[in-house]
Amino acid sequence: MIQVKNLSVHYPDTKVKALTDISLSLERGDFVCVLGKSGAGKSTFIRCLNGLQKPTSGQIYFDGKDISAHNEEKLRKVRRETGMIFQHFSLIPRLSVMQNVLTGMFGYRSSFKNLIGWFTADELALAKRVIADVGLSEMAYRKVEQLSGGQKQRVGIARALAQQPKVLLGDEPVASLDPGTSNHIFTLLTEMHERLDLLTIINVHDIELAKRYASRILALKDGKLIFDGPPEDFRDSEYRETYTSNPQTAFFDPGI
Ligand SMILES: Nc1ncnc2c1ncn2[C@@H]1O[C@H](COP(=O)(O)OP(=O)(O)OP(=O)(O)O)[C@@H](O)[C@H]1O
């Protein structure tokens, strides 16, 4: 579904080589966890997959089409099919769960309908369904600011599902949650992944979560892909390789 070919991203402001020459193929049915130290390039990689970050060189093919050559209008279509969940949820706190979830459909509707906030019966039924899927039916009309972190992330997942995506991306979606709640969120992500046959790609710092839930692990180090394989092959030596600093960069390493 997504082919990444020789992807490199160099940020001109900082002259940082965030990603260097990454090539891989991601298929529907993969539940991928991306590991790596702080600054390894995980967020940049995720952002490239839905066109939020342009490659410096290389290509990203989404359903066979090179999105690195897309204009904004074509990128909007790719983003519609790519649900995204975030560490800090990116919800509108004073709006209800239902209102936040409905914003997930904005990409499919006219600006006028979005402005006046008019939704069809089918759209409202879809919103109710995805709110039920994440276990929040009883709180559908509660303001998001009144929810716990775990409940907020459930709203984030429901909003992404309301897009009816083919791909679900997560940029450290459990980094602000306690271990028990993180497990609940990953269980929910696994259920949705299987039921909806999604390609799921999640950045995560917690290696135990990655090993428990992922079908495939990618490890980035200094912007390079140093591991791509099943969780059982990610052993102590791979862990050390991923999380140990290179001597020449260690002094400047914010992760140490
Ligand atoms: N917009 C930007 N402009 C300049 N440099 C950037 C920008 N975004 C990221 N970087 C740099 O690119 C490198 C990779 O950053 P990125 O956020 O992708 O890493 P990460 O693995 O997601 O880190 P973390 O786990 O801390 O979120 C870092 O050195 C970072 O400082």
The ligand as an ORCA input file, in Angstrom:
! r2SCAN-3c Opt
* xyz 0 1
  N      10.953     21.356     11.651
  C      12.212     21.036     11.907
  N      13.215     21.866     11.565
  C      14.502     21.555     11.798
  N      14.919     20.398     12.383
  C      13.956     19.512     12.753
  C      12.558     19.794     12.536
  N      11.842     18.733     12.994
  C      12.735     17.848     13.478
  N      13.998     18.313     13.340
  C      15.235     17.589     13.710
  O      15.234     16.356     12.990
  C      15.692     15.290     13.819
  C      14.617     14.213     13.885
  O      13.500     14.744     14.592
  P      12.158     13.914     14.822
  O      11.195     14.800     15.550
  O      11.723     13.323     13.549
  O      12.699     12.751     15.794
  P      11.884     11.777     16.755
  O      12.561     10.448     16.683
  O      10.428     11.810     16.435
  O      12.122     12.436     18.192
  P      11.166     12.416     19.501
  O      11.068     10.980     19.922
  O      11.904     13.271     20.493
  O       9.839     13.005     19.103
  C      16.026     15.910     15.177
  O      17.426     16.161     15.214
  C      15.232     17.203     15.192
  O      15.884     18.179     15.978
*
